[in-house]
Amino acid sequence: LYFRDVAAVIFGILLAPAILAVLGSVPAFRAADPALGGRTTISIYVPIMLTMAVAMIALSMLPAQLAAYRERGILRRLATTPAKPRDLLTAQALVQLTVLAIGVVLVLGVGWLAYGVDLPGNAAAFVLGFLLVAATLFGIGLLLATAGSAKMAQGLGSLTFFPLMFFAGLWVPREVMPETLQRIGEYTPLGAGVQVMQDATVGHWPQLLHVVVLCAYAAVAWTAAARFFRWS
């Protein structure tokens, strides 16, 4: 069903590269910043951009899309097939994850070629971090999709998106946040997710705390999404 919406597919692929191009056009973002340990601002923002792209798809588009399928009776027709709720939710997430993965490759390639952004120092940890972030956010998005209508699901997604992106460092890099906010952010899905991917970018494996936080959110969200799923 997702691939029938060509605009949504294109949006999912090009969202993160488009954000990168906008930030990369700002000269100050390409200059080394002593406050960031000598790294460029754009290199700090690459993991944030990637998590932002996942969050926008998972928390804004996915809940509204799935709720709209319910309103239009598409899910009711699928209920007559052997598919179980968990199967449908997993398939929906995997399809969108595939689209996002293409966008990730584009971001890393364009960032490296055009803006001198280093490729992840630990590729395995980077892939692991991306999958953990995606699993967590898709679980939350699928839980939001149990809302009564597409508009309500989209509204809940927006209410969830902005606070999470704040703690991920979208407006203020986490490195320059007050220590209290940094600590709080480590226990949020995107705060932990960005840190996992930033650690991988500089060649480290993720800290156990951040992996546990992401796994805990993912387990609770997926279990609740399957439990409260409605065909109609």
N, CA, C and O of each residue as an XYZ file, in Angstrom:
928
protein
N       0.822     -1.203      0.000
C       0.000      0.000      0.000
C       0.861      1.261      0.000
O       0.545      2.242     -0.674
N       1.944      1.223      0.757
C       2.789      2.413      0.880
C       3.371      2.827     -0.463
O       3.453      4.018     -0.765
N       3.779      1.843     -1.280
C       4.424      2.162     -2.553
C       3.447      2.718     -3.580
O       3.870      3.216     -4.623
N       2.140      2.642     -3.303
C       1.173      3.264     -4.200
C       1.216      4.782     -4.096
O       0.828      5.488     -5.026
N       1.689      5.276     -2.960
C       1.793      6.722     -2.744
C       3.200      7.164     -3.135
O       4.110      7.181     -2.306
N       3.365      7.521     -4.404
C       4.692      7.870     -4.917
C       5.273      9.069     -4.178
O       6.471      9.107     -3.894
N       4.428     10.049     -3.867
C       4.899     11.249     -3.166
C       5.489     10.892     -1.807
O       6.514     11.444     -1.408
N       4.842      9.967     -1.093
C       5.337      9.562      0.223
C       6.678      8.850      0.108
O       7.559      9.042      0.945
N       6.832      8.035     -0.920
C       8.092      7.322     -1.126
C       9.222      8.311     -1.420
O      10.304      8.219     -0.841
N       8.959      9.253     -2.320
C       9.973     10.260     -2.663
C      10.329     11.101     -1.439
O      11.499     11.405     -1.204
N       9.310     11.475     -0.662
C       9.535     12.258      0.552
C      10.430     11.492      1.516
O      11.362     12.056      2.088
N      10.144     10.201      1.695
C      10.928      9.389      2.615
C      12.382      9.268      2.201
O      13.271      9.231      3.052
N      12.632      9.207      0.892
C      13.998      9.067      0.396
C      14.760     10.385      0.459
O      15.930     10.409      0.840
N      14.108     11.472      0.090
C      14.806     12.749     -0.090
C      14.769     13.666      1.125
O      15.442     14.697      1.134
N      13.998     13.314      2.149
C      13.871     14.204      3.304
C      15.223     14.508      3.940
O      15.608     15.672      4.043
N      15.943     13.482      4.365
C      17.225     13.707      5.042
C      18.257     14.368      4.128
O      18.932     15.296      4.573
N      18.415     13.933      2.858
C      19.358     14.639      1.977
C      19.004     16.109      1.777
O      19.896     16.949      1.662
N      17.713     16.427      1.736
C      17.304     17.823      1.563
C      17.701     18.661      2.774
O      18.170     19.789      2.625
N      17.512     18.110      3.968
C      17.911     18.825      5.185
C      19.421     19.044      5.189
O      19.902     20.116      5.558
N      20.162     18.018      4.776
C      21.622     18.129      4.707
C      22.041     19.244      3.755
O      22.947     20.018      4.063
N      21.386     19.327      2.602
C      21.731     20.352      1.615
C      21.479     21.751      2.161
O      22.261     22.669      1.916
N      20.380     21.912      2.904
C      20.063     23.221      3.479
C      21.122     23.622      4.504
O      21.639     24.739      4.465
N      21.440     22.712      5.418
C      22.436     23.027      6.443
C      23.826     23.194      5.831
O      24.609     24.036      6.270
N      24.122     22.391      4.820
C      25.431     22.473      4.187
C      25.660     23.763      3.434
O      26.802     24.125      3.150
N      24.584     24.464      3.105
C      24.715     25.740      2.392
C      25.109     26.884      3.324
O      25.417     27.981      2.859
N      25.102     26.638      4.630
C      25.480     27.665      5.611
C      26.978     27.537      5.899
O      27.400     26.526      6.459
N      27.791     28.529      5.533
C      29.251     28.419      5.711
C      29.669     28.109      7.146
O      30.602     27.335      7.362
N      28.990     28.702      8.126
C      29.375     28.489      9.523
C      29.231     27.032      9.932
O      29.949     26.563     10.815
N      28.315     26.313      9.305
C      28.102     24.912      9.644
C      29.239     24.030      9.131
O      29.414     22.902      9.593
N      30.017     24.554      8.167
C      31.108     23.755      7.601
C      32.452     24.078      8.258
O      33.471     23.471      7.928
N      32.450     25.034      9.187
C      33.688     25.438      9.862
C      33.845     24.677     11.175
O      32.863     24.411     11.868
N      35.085     24.329     11.509
C      35.352     23.639     12.769
C      35.003     24.553     13.942
O      35.292     25.749     13.917
N      34.380     23.976     14.969
C      33.934     24.749     16.128
C      34.627     24.213     17.379
O      34.436     23.049     17.732
N      35.437     25.047     18.065
C      36.116     24.586     19.284
C      35.142     24.090     20.352
O      35.468     23.183     21.118
N      33.946     24.686     20.404
C      32.955     24.270     21.402
C      32.458     22.854     21.148
O      31.897     22.218     22.040
N      32.667     22.360     19.927
C      32.232     21.004     19.567
C      33.427     20.064     19.439
O      33.366     19.048     18.747
N      34.505     20.420     20.114
C      35.681     19.561     20.070
C      36.425     19.612     18.750
O      37.114     18.659     18.386
N      36.292     20.718     18.028
C      36.972     20.855     16.753
C      36.225     20.261     15.579
O      36.696     20.330     14.444
N      35.074     19.683     15.836
C      34.273     19.113     14.747
C      33.421     20.210     14.112
O      33.161     21.241     14.732
N      32.994     19.983     12.886
C      32.102     20.938     12.231
C      30.677     20.721     12.714
O      30.302     19.620     13.120
N      29.897     21.780     12.665
C      28.503     21.676     13.098
C      27.734     20.684     12.238
O      26.899     19.935     12.746
N      28.010     20.677     10.947
C      27.255     19.784     10.066
C      27.565     18.321     10.365
O      26.697     17.462     10.211
N      28.800     18.026     10.792
C      29.126     16.640     11.137
C      28.373     16.204     12.386
O      27.986     15.042     12.510
N      28.163     17.151     13.321
C      27.379     16.856     14.518
C      25.923     16.614     14.145
O      25.241     15.787     14.751
N      25.457     17.347     13.139
C      24.042     17.299     12.792
C      23.657     16.115     11.908
O      22.468     15.829     11.766
N      24.619     15.419     11.311
C      24.255     14.286     10.448
C      23.449     13.228     11.204
O      22.384     12.841     10.722
N      23.906     12.735     12.374
C      23.069     11.779     13.110
C      21.717     12.369     13.510
O      20.709     11.664     13.528
N      21.700     13.672     13.832
C      20.441     14.318     14.203
C      19.500     14.365     13.008
O      18.303     14.112     13.144
N      20.041     14.690     11.833
C      19.215     14.738     10.624
C      18.617     13.374     10.308
O      17.451     13.266      9.929
N      19.426     12.338     10.469
C      18.942     10.996     10.159
C      17.839     10.574     11.125
O      16.832      9.998     10.712
N      18.030     10.862     12.411
C      16.985     10.515     13.371
C      15.749     11.381     13.159
O      14.626     10.926     13.377
N      15.950     12.625     12.735
C      14.815     13.498     12.442
C      14.000     12.938     11.279
O      12.770     12.950     11.316
N      14.689     12.446     10.246
C      13.981     11.870      9.101
C      13.169     10.655      9.525
O      12.016     10.499      9.123
N      13.777      9.790     10.344
C      13.048      8.617     10.841
C      11.858      9.059     11.675
O      10.762      8.512     11.550
N      12.081     10.061     12.533
C      11.008     10.527     13.417
C       9.849     11.127     12.634
O       8.688     10.891     12.969
N      10.149     11.897     11.601
C       9.072     12.512     10.818
C       8.226     11.451     10.123
O       7.001     11.558     10.074
N       8.888     10.421      9.583
C       8.149      9.347      8.925
C       7.382      8.524      9.952
O       6.201      8.228      9.766
N       8.067      8.156     11.043
C       7.477      7.238     12.017
C       6.407      7.885     12.889
O       5.419      7.239     13.241
N       6.597      9.157     13.239
C       5.683      9.800     14.182
C       4.631     10.674     13.515
O       3.585     10.940     14.107
N       4.891     11.121     12.293
C       3.931     11.999     11.618
C       3.189     11.296     10.488
O       1.959     11.316     10.437
N       3.943     10.673      9.581
C       3.310     10.075      8.412
C       2.683      8.713      8.707
O       1.536      8.461      8.339
N       3.438      7.838      9.373
C       2.966      6.471      9.599
C       1.670      6.400     10.401
O       0.749      5.701      9.979
N       1.552      7.096     11.543
C       0.299      7.005     12.303
C      -0.904      7.484     11.507
O      -1.953      6.840     11.508
N      -0.750      8.626     10.821
C      -1.869      9.166     10.046
C      -2.229      8.239      8.892
O      -3.406      8.049      8.585
N      -1.218      7.667      8.258
C      -1.452      6.779      7.118
C      -2.201      5.524      7.550
O      -3.172      5.125      6.907
N      -1.752      4.905      8.634
C      -2.392      3.670      9.094
C      -3.799      3.945      9.603
O      -4.713      3.155      9.365
N      -3.979      5.066     10.307
C      -5.317      5.431     10.778
C      -6.244      5.723      9.602
O      -7.435      5.417      9.658
N      -5.699      6.315      8.537
C      -6.509      6.577      7.341
C      -6.932      5.275      6.671
O      -8.057      5.166      6.184
N      -6.042      4.291      6.644
C      -6.412      2.981      6.103
C      -7.590      2.395      6.882
O      -8.484      1.771      6.311
N      -7.569      2.613      8.201
C      -8.670      2.101      9.034
C      -9.968      2.827      8.705
O     -11.019      2.198      8.578
N      -9.897      4.151      8.568
C     -11.094      4.938      8.266
C     -11.688      4.570      6.909
O     -12.908      4.582      6.743
N     -10.845      4.249      5.952
C     -11.315      3.930      4.599
C     -11.726      2.473      4.448
O     -12.155      2.061      3.370
N     -11.600      1.693      5.507
C     -12.038      0.302      5.463
C     -11.023     -0.661      4.883
O     -11.320     -1.841      4.699
N      -9.809     -0.164      4.588
C      -8.787     -1.035      4.007
C      -8.349     -2.096      5.012
O      -8.174     -3.260      4.651
N      -8.171     -1.701      6.265
C      -7.759     -2.665      7.283
C      -8.854     -3.694      7.537
O      -8.562     -4.855      7.822
N     -10.101     -3.277      7.436
C     -11.201     -4.218      7.641
C     -11.163     -5.330      6.594
O     -11.437     -6.492      6.895
N     -10.819     -4.956      5.363
C     -10.710     -5.976      4.314
C      -9.516     -6.894      4.567
O      -9.582     -8.094      4.303
N      -8.431     -6.326      5.077
C      -7.266     -7.151      5.387
C      -7.537     -8.111      6.537
O      -6.868     -9.136      6.668
N      -8.523     -7.776      7.372
C      -8.858     -8.635      8.508
C      -9.383     -9.991      8.059
O      -9.366    -10.946      8.835
N      -9.853    -10.089      6.812
C     -10.377    -11.361      6.301
C      -9.255    -12.284      5.835
O      -9.511    -13.439      5.496
N      -8.016    -11.793      5.814
C      -6.865    -12.604      5.411
C      -6.239    -13.235      6.654
O      -6.580    -12.858      7.775
N      -5.322    -14.196      6.467
C      -4.678    -14.830      7.637
C      -3.726    -13.907      8.399
O      -3.221    -14.279      9.458
N      -3.479    -12.713      7.872
C      -2.513    -11.804      8.501
C      -2.940    -11.429      9.914
O      -4.111    -11.145     10.168
N      -1.976    -11.432     10.829
C      -2.215    -11.015     12.203
C      -1.774     -9.553     12.362
O      -0.984     -9.053     11.562
N      -2.280     -8.878     13.384
C      -1.885     -7.481     13.589
C      -0.372     -7.274     13.614
O       0.141     -6.340     12.999
N       0.338     -8.145     14.326
C       1.791     -7.979     14.413
C       2.449     -8.117     13.036
O       3.423     -7.426     12.735
N       1.907     -9.018     12.199
C       2.457     -9.180     10.848
C       2.272     -7.903     10.031
O       3.189     -7.455      9.342
N       1.081     -7.326     10.117
C       0.790     -6.108      9.360
C       1.661     -4.952      9.828
O       2.218     -4.217      9.012
N       1.778     -4.792     11.136
C       2.572     -3.694     11.681
C       4.045     -3.839     11.296
O       4.703     -2.862     10.939
N       4.549     -5.063     11.373
C       5.949     -5.302     11.014
C       6.196     -5.011      9.540
O       7.189     -4.379      9.183
N       5.285     -5.476      8.684
C       5.434     -5.241      7.247
C       5.411     -3.750      6.928
O       6.194     -3.270      6.108
N       4.512     -3.024      7.581
C       4.410     -1.581      7.347
C       5.708     -0.879      7.736
O       6.187      0.000      7.020
N       6.270     -1.274      8.875
C       7.513     -0.657      9.339
C       8.687     -1.015      8.430
O       9.520     -0.158      8.133
N       8.761     -2.261      7.989
C       9.877     -2.697      7.148
C       9.885     -1.984      5.801
O      10.945     -1.627      5.287
N       8.707     -1.781      5.236
C       8.622     -1.091      3.949
C       9.156      0.333      4.079
O       9.944      0.788      3.250
N       8.723      1.027      5.122
C       9.169      2.409      5.294
C      10.639      2.472      5.706
O      11.345      3.421      5.363
N      11.094      1.462      6.439
C      12.510      1.406      6.801
C      13.383      1.276      5.554
O      14.449      1.886      5.473
N      12.934      0.488      4.593
C      13.679      0.319      3.345
C      13.837      1.653      2.622
O      14.916      1.981      2.130
N      12.754      2.410      2.565
C      12.799      3.721      1.918
C      13.762      4.649      2.658
O      14.560      5.349      2.035
N      13.683      4.650      3.977
C      14.565      5.509      4.766
C      16.029      5.117      4.611
O      16.907      5.979      4.602
N      16.295      3.818      4.488
C      17.675      3.352      4.347
C      18.323      3.919      3.089
O      19.514      4.231      3.086
N      17.540      4.054      2.023
C      18.061      4.666      0.798
C      18.455      6.116      1.075
O      19.492      6.588      0.609
N      17.612      6.818      1.842
C      17.921      8.199      2.209
C      19.182      8.305      3.045
O      19.949      9.256      2.891
N      19.408      7.334      3.933
C      20.611      7.336      4.768
C      21.862      7.225      3.902
O      22.834      7.952      4.106
N      21.831      6.315      2.941
C      22.978      6.144      2.041
C      23.253      7.441      1.278
O      24.407      7.829      1.099
N      22.194      8.102      0.835
C      22.361      9.372      0.120
C      22.977     10.436      1.022
O      23.864     11.174      0.593
N      22.515     10.521      2.264
C      23.049     11.516      3.197
C      24.541     11.288      3.437
O      25.335     12.226      3.375
N      24.913     10.047      3.710
C      26.323      9.756      3.975
C      27.180     10.036      2.742
O      28.280     10.576      2.849
N      26.664      9.663      1.573
C      27.424      9.890      0.346
C      27.569     11.358      0.011
O      28.668     11.826     -0.286
N      26.462     12.090      0.057
C      26.497     13.526     -0.250
C      27.304     14.280      0.804
O      28.085     15.171      0.471
N      27.116     13.922      2.074
C      27.862     14.584      3.141
C      29.362     14.406      2.985
O      30.133     15.338      3.212
N      29.769     13.214      2.599
C      31.195     12.927      2.423
C      31.765     13.638      1.199
O      32.843     14.230      1.263
N      31.039     13.577      0.085
C      31.542     14.140     -1.167
C      31.465     15.670     -1.210
O      32.386     16.332     -1.688
N      30.353     16.222     -0.706
C      30.118     17.655     -0.873
C      30.563     18.496      0.317
O      30.959     19.649      0.145
N      30.501     17.931      1.525
C      30.743     18.761      2.710
C      31.860     18.236      3.603
O      32.082     18.765      4.692
N      32.556     17.211      3.158
C      33.687     16.709      3.923
C      33.321     16.034      5.223
O      34.153     15.943      6.126
N      32.088     15.557      5.341
C      31.663     14.854      6.553
C      32.249     13.443      6.529
O      32.078     12.711      5.554
N      32.933     13.071      7.594
C      33.531     11.737      7.653
C      32.455     10.657      7.665
O      31.383     10.833      8.244
N      32.762      9.536      7.015
C      31.874      8.381      7.087
C      31.960      7.788      8.491
O      32.957      8.000      9.182
N      30.937      7.050      8.927
C      30.953      6.488     10.284
C      32.230      5.702     10.558
O      32.633      4.855      9.760
N      32.862      5.992     11.694
C      34.083      5.285     12.052
C      33.845      3.842     12.416
O      34.748      3.013     12.299
N      32.634      3.526     12.859
C      32.255      2.150     13.197
C      30.963      1.849     12.454
O      29.871      2.108     12.959
N      31.094      1.298     11.251
C      29.926      1.087     10.391
C      28.919      0.129     11.017
O      27.712      0.345     10.918
N      29.410     -0.931     11.661
C      28.501     -1.909     12.268
C      27.682     -1.267     13.381
O      26.477     -1.494     13.487
N      28.343     -0.464     14.211
C      27.634      0.216     15.296
C      26.649      1.238     14.744
O      25.579      1.448     15.316
N      27.012      1.872     13.632
C      26.123      2.860     13.019
C      24.849      2.190     12.517
O      23.749      2.693     12.749
N      24.992      1.061     11.831
C      23.817      0.319     11.344
C      22.975     -0.155     12.518
O      21.748     -0.056     12.489
N      23.635     -0.670     13.552
C      22.910     -1.117     14.739
C      22.132      0.034     15.354
O      20.963     -0.120     15.707
N      22.781      1.192     15.484
C      22.114      2.347     16.067
C      20.922      2.792     15.250
O      19.863      3.098     15.798
N      21.095      2.828     13.933
C      19.987      3.233     13.062
C      18.809      2.274     13.193
O      17.660      2.710     13.260
N      19.084      0.981     13.230
C      18.008     -0.005     13.354
C      17.309      0.101     14.710
O      16.090     -0.049     14.796
N      18.076      0.359     15.763
C      17.470      0.526     17.090
C      16.567      1.755     17.126
O      15.458      1.710     17.657
N      17.058      2.851     16.555
C      16.252      4.075     16.507
C      14.982      3.837     15.699
O      13.889      4.216     16.122
N      15.131      3.209     14.537
C      13.972      2.955     13.681
C      12.962      2.045     14.372
O      11.760      2.310     14.337
N      13.446      0.973     14.999
C      12.536      0.050     15.687
C      11.770      0.761     16.796
O      10.573      0.538     16.978
N      12.466      1.612     17.529
C      11.828      2.341     18.630
C      10.783      3.323     18.123
O       9.656      3.346     18.618
N      11.152      4.134     17.139
C      10.234      5.167     16.657
C       9.066      4.578     15.885
O       7.945      5.074     15.992
N       9.308      3.529     15.110
C       8.193      2.894     14.411
C       7.226      2.261     15.410
O       6.013      2.284     15.203
N       7.760      1.699     16.489
C       6.882      1.151     17.517
C       6.001      2.228     18.132
O       4.801      2.027     18.323
N       6.608      3.378     18.443
C       5.832      4.494     18.999
C       4.815      4.989     17.981
O       3.667      5.265     18.331
N       5.233      5.104     16.716
C       4.322      5.565     15.670
C       3.148      4.628     15.471
O       2.017      5.082     15.293
N       3.399      3.331     15.498
C       2.320      2.355     15.334
C       1.371      2.386     16.532
O       0.173      2.139     16.387
N       1.904      2.686     17.703
C       1.037      2.844     18.870
C       0.151      4.075     18.708
O      -1.037      4.031     19.028
N       0.718      5.170     18.215
C      -0.075      6.378     17.974
C      -1.149      6.136     16.919
O      -2.194      6.786     16.929
N      -0.890      5.203     16.010
C      -1.842      4.912     14.932
C      -3.120      4.261     15.438
O      -4.088      4.137     14.688
N      -3.136      3.843     16.698
C      -4.360      3.266     17.259
C      -5.365      4.353     17.636
O      -6.463      4.045     18.099
N      -5.003      5.614     17.443
C      -5.920      6.729     17.744
C      -7.185      6.614     16.906
O      -7.221      5.899     15.905
N      -8.220      7.329     17.331
C      -9.534      7.185     16.720
C      -9.651      7.651     15.289
O     -10.531      7.183     14.566
N      -8.789      8.564     14.849
C      -8.886      9.084     13.487
C      -7.503      9.460     12.981
O      -6.548      9.556     13.751
N      -7.412      9.673     11.657
C      -6.135     10.057     11.063
C      -5.671     11.416     11.591
O      -4.484     11.607     11.853
N      -6.604     12.359     11.746
C      -6.238     13.682     12.251
C      -5.721     13.602     13.682
O      -4.749     14.265     14.042
N      -6.384     12.783     14.488
C      -5.940     12.636     15.877
C      -4.558     11.979     15.927
O      -3.701     12.387     16.711
N      -4.348     10.969     15.096
C      -3.054     10.286     15.066
C      -1.950     11.245     14.642
O      -0.859     11.237     15.210
N      -2.240     12.071     13.638
C      -1.248     13.039     13.174
C      -0.961     14.087     14.241
O       0.187     14.491     14.426
N      -2.003     14.527     14.942
C      -1.815     15.498     16.013
C      -0.976     14.944     17.147
O      -0.090     15.625     17.663
N      -1.255     13.704     17.538
C      -0.463     13.071     18.593
C       0.988     12.896     18.149
O       1.918     13.030     18.945
N       1.160     12.594     16.865
C       2.514     12.453     16.344
C       3.294     13.747     16.438
O       4.468     13.742     16.806
N       2.647     14.857     16.106
C       3.313     16.160     16.189
C       3.649     16.522     17.629
O       4.726     17.051     17.906
N       2.732     16.238     18.542
C       2.975     16.523     19.957
C       4.139     15.701     20.500
O       4.856     16.142     21.398
N       4.317     14.516     19.954
C       5.420     13.660     20.383
C       6.732     14.071     19.726
O       7.791     14.021     20.350
N       6.652     14.475     18.470
C       7.847     14.748     17.666
C       8.689     15.892     18.228
O       9.896     15.734     18.405
N       8.082     17.024     18.506
C       8.865     18.215     18.840
C       9.626     18.104     20.168
O      10.800     18.471     20.209
N       9.013     17.615     21.254
C       9.813     17.450     22.477
C      10.957     16.452     22.302
O      12.057     16.667     22.812
N      10.695     15.361     21.578
C      11.747     14.371     21.377
C      12.899     14.947     20.560
O      14.063     14.664     20.843
N      12.580     15.755     19.545
C      13.635     16.342     18.728
C      14.431     17.384     19.509
O      15.616     17.583     19.242
N      13.796     18.044     20.465
C      14.541     18.985     21.305
C      15.648     18.250     22.047
O      16.799     18.685     22.049
N      15.294     17.130     22.679
C      16.295     16.384     23.445
C      17.292     15.673     22.534
O      18.360     15.259     22.985
N      16.947     15.531     21.256
C      17.899     14.962     20.298
C      18.934     15.991     19.872
O      19.964     15.633     19.300
N      18.669     17.284     20.150
C      19.621     18.332     19.807
C      19.342     19.028     18.499
O      20.256     19.575     17.882
N      18.074     19.020     18.055
C      17.753     19.636     16.773
C      18.004     21.140     16.798
O      18.596     21.683     15.866
N      17.565     21.808     17.842
C      17.708     23.268     17.916
C      19.011     23.679     18.595
O      19.640     24.661     18.200
N      19.407     22.934     19.603
C      20.668     23.198     20.302
C      21.424     21.876     20.391
O      20.904     20.925     20.975
N      22.632     21.780     19.835
C      23.382     20.520     19.935
C      23.481     20.045     21.378
O      23.692     20.849     22.286
N      23.329     18.749     21.591
C      23.341     18.208     22.946
C      24.653     18.517     23.660
O      24.685     18.644     24.884
N      25.734     18.636     22.890
C      27.044     18.881     23.487
C      27.111     20.207     24.236
O      27.923     20.350     25.150
N      26.276     21.181     23.871
C      26.325     22.489     24.527
C      25.102     22.722     25.419
O      24.920     23.823     25.939
N      24.272     21.708     25.599
C      23.135     21.823     26.517
C      23.632     21.793     27.960
O      24.710     21.262     28.227
N      22.862     22.355     28.899
C      23.187     22.180     30.316
C      23.226     20.691     30.668
O      22.523     19.881     30.064
N      24.043     20.354     31.633
C      24.236     18.941     31.976
C      22.927     18.253     32.354
O      22.727     17.081     32.036
N      22.035     18.978     33.031
C      20.756     18.381     33.435
C      19.936     17.961     32.224
O      19.366     16.870     32.202
N      19.876     18.833     31.211
C      19.122     18.495     30.002
C      19.784     17.351     29.242
O      19.099     16.506     28.667
N      21.114     17.324     29.239
C      21.804     16.212     28.592
C      21.445     14.896     29.266
O      21.207     13.889     28.599
N      21.409     14.916     30.581
C      21.096     13.694     31.327
C      19.666     13.248     31.072
O      19.413     12.059     30.878
N      18.725     14.195     31.071
C      17.329     13.846     30.771
C      17.226     13.271     29.363
O      16.526     12.285     29.134
N      17.930     13.898     28.426
C      17.873     13.456     27.039
C      18.338     12.026     26.845
O      17.864     11.338     25.942
N      19.258     11.571     27.680
C      19.765     10.207     27.548
C      18.686      9.164     27.797
O      18.826      8.010     27.392
N      17.614      9.566     28.461
C      16.527      8.630     28.768
C      15.327      8.821     27.844
O      14.259      8.263     28.091
N      15.498      9.604     26.785
C      14.443      9.758     25.782
C      14.839      8.964     24.540
O      16.028      8.745     24.307
N      13.859      8.526     23.735
C      14.189      7.703     22.564
C      15.170      8.366     21.602
O      16.120      7.730     21.145
N      14.941      9.646     21.294
C      15.805     10.298     20.319
C      17.112     10.794     20.928
O      18.139     10.829     20.250
N      17.080     11.175     22.193
C      18.324     11.560     22.847
C      19.294     10.389     22.887
O      20.472     10.529     22.556
N      18.780      9.224     23.298
C      19.613      8.019     23.322
C      20.001      7.603     21.910
O      21.130      7.176     21.665
N      19.048      7.732     20.978
C      19.308      7.318     19.604
C      20.387      8.137     18.930
O      21.271      7.586     18.275
N      20.321      9.452     19.085
C      21.340     10.320     18.492
C      22.705     10.022     19.094
O      23.710     10.004     18.383
N      22.745      9.787     20.406
C      24.030      9.513     21.043
C      24.636      8.208     20.533
O      25.846      8.119     20.325
N      23.791      7.196     20.333
C      24.269      5.922     19.787
C      24.901      6.134     18.412
O      25.970      5.596     18.122
N      24.232      6.919     17.574
C      24.733      7.129     16.216
C      25.948      8.053     16.192
O      26.835      7.893     15.354
N      25.990      9.015     17.105
C      27.171      9.879     17.177
C      28.390      9.104     17.676
O      29.506      9.320     17.203
N      28.170      8.203     18.630
C      29.277      7.356     19.094
C      29.829      6.523     17.940
O      31.042      6.390     17.780
N      28.916      5.964     17.136
C      29.347      5.150     15.992
C      30.077      5.996     14.958
O      31.011      5.525     14.308
N      29.649      7.243     14.808
C      30.277      8.133     13.829
C      31.749      8.362     14.141
O      32.576      8.454     13.233
N      32.076      8.455     15.430
C      33.474      8.690     15.814
C      34.213      7.386     16.113
O      35.332      7.406     16.625
N      33.580      6.248     15.789
C      34.277      4.965     15.873
C      34.029      4.140     17.109
O      34.697      3.126     17.309
N      33.073      4.545     17.965
C      32.822      3.817     19.206
C      31.578      2.936     19.099
O      30.710      3.153     18.254
N      31.519      1.945     19.975
C      30.294      1.166     20.132
C      29.364      1.922     21.076
O      29.835      2.700     21.905
N      28.052      1.708     20.967
C      27.114      2.453     21.820
C      27.263      2.084     23.287
O      27.652      0.969     23.633
N      26.942      3.051     24.137
C      26.944      2.786     25.571
C      25.752      1.903     25.938
O      24.683      1.995     25.334
N      25.955      1.055     26.928
C      24.913      0.106     27.329
C      23.632      0.825     27.733
O      22.535      0.365     27.416
N      23.765      1.953     28.433
C      22.588      2.703     28.877
C      21.690      3.059     27.702
O      20.475      2.872     27.767
N      22.280      3.571     26.633
C      21.484      4.020     25.494
C      20.827      2.851     24.769
O      19.698      2.971     24.294
N      21.521      1.731     24.681
C      20.933      0.538     24.054
C      19.752      0.038     24.876
O      18.709     -0.314     24.325
N      19.918      0.010     26.188
C      18.836     -0.450     27.067
C      17.631      0.476     26.967
O      16.492      0.011     26.913
N      17.876      1.785     26.941
C      16.777      2.752     26.828
C      15.993      2.522     25.541
O      14.764      2.474     25.562
N      16.696      2.379     24.426
C      16.022      2.178     23.140
C      15.265      0.855     23.112
O      14.123      0.800     22.655
N      15.891     -0.195     23.592
C      15.230     -1.506     23.597
C      13.989     -1.494     24.483
O      12.979     -2.111     24.144
N      14.058     -0.801     25.607
C      12.909     -0.736     26.508
C      11.743     -0.006     25.856
O      10.609     -0.481     25.898
N      12.016      1.142     25.254
C      10.949      1.871     24.554
C      10.370      1.030     23.419
O       9.154      0.978     23.238
N      11.240      0.377     22.659
C      10.776     -0.426     21.525
C       9.895     -1.574     21.994
O       8.839     -1.822     21.412
N      10.318     -2.275     23.037
C       9.553     -3.423     23.528
C       8.170     -2.999     24.012
O       7.169     -3.638     23.686
N       8.119     -1.928     24.784
C       6.831     -1.455     25.313
C       5.933     -0.965     24.182
O       4.747     -1.292     24.143
N       6.494     -0.182     23.264
C       5.688      0.402     22.187
C       5.139     -0.666     21.248
O       3.957     -0.631     20.907
N       5.971     -1.611     20.827
C       5.511     -2.656     19.911
C       4.469     -3.557     20.571
O       3.483     -3.939     19.942
N       4.692     -3.890     21.836
C       3.722     -4.728     22.548
C       2.382     -4.019     22.662
O       1.333     -4.619     22.427
N       2.417     -2.740     23.023
C       1.176     -1.971     23.158
C       0.500     -1.766     21.805
O      -0.725     -1.830     21.710
N       1.291     -1.519     20.754
C       0.717     -1.307     19.422
C      -0.027     -2.545     18.943
O      -1.112     -2.438     18.372
N       0.553     -3.721     19.173
C      -0.114     -4.963     18.772
C      -1.333     -5.238     19.650
O      -2.349     -5.749     19.178
N      -1.218     -4.892     20.936
C      -2.320     -5.157     21.873
C      -3.536     -4.303     21.561
O      -4.662     -4.796     21.624
N      -3.337     -3.045     21.227
C      -4.462     -2.123     21.027
C      -4.810     -1.907     19.555
O      -5.628     -1.046     19.230
N      -4.197     -2.678     18.672
C      -4.479     -2.547     17.243
C      -5.948     -2.838     16.950
O      -6.539     -3.759     17.516
N      -6.525     -2.038     16.057
C      -7.926     -2.238     15.656
C      -8.008     -2.316     14.136
O      -7.427     -1.491     13.430
N      -8.736     -3.316     13.638
C      -8.960     -3.437     12.204
C      -9.973     -2.399     11.712
O      -9.932     -1.980     10.556
N     -10.876     -1.992     12.600
C     -11.918     -1.035     12.193
C     -12.250     -0.102     13.348
O     -13.102      0.775     13.208
